[in-house]
Amino acid sequence: MIIVGLTDMLFLIEYDRPSGTLVQFRKFEDTERQAAQDARLELELKLNHEDLQREVVILEAPSEEDVRHTHGRYFKGLPELVKELQDRVRLAPLRKKCEEST
């Protein structure tokens, strides 16, 4: 999957969804687009040959910080994701009450 936009960095991510583990994170300049796509294809072929089911994506963003913000699930462990979800669920009634009062 490639998410397209006006950006200047590419990030190749290999993610093991069942374990919630970031296996590989590589950065490429926008000028290295072909190298990033070649690396993705090589990785997918290797994983297929090894019969490993992993998520492999190339994301585009102005910076690593932006990718970590927009695609945080790749970088956070399960306990941190659960805590964030619990916080959202706990705060949902407060948000709704605030929206209703405005």
HELIX and SHEET records of a PDB file:
HELIX    1   1 ASP A   30  GLU A   32  5                                   3    
HELIX    2   2 ARG A   33  HIS A   49  1                                  17    
HELIX    3   3 GLU A   64  THR A   70  1                                   7    
HELIX    4   4 GLY A   72  TYR A   74  5                                   3    
HELIX    5   5 LEU A   78  SER A  101  1                                  24    
SHEET    1   A 3 THR A  21  GLU A  29  0                                        
SHEET    2   A 3 MET A   9  ASP A  16 -1                                        
SHEET    3   A 3 GLU A  55  ALA A  61 -1                                        
END                                                                             
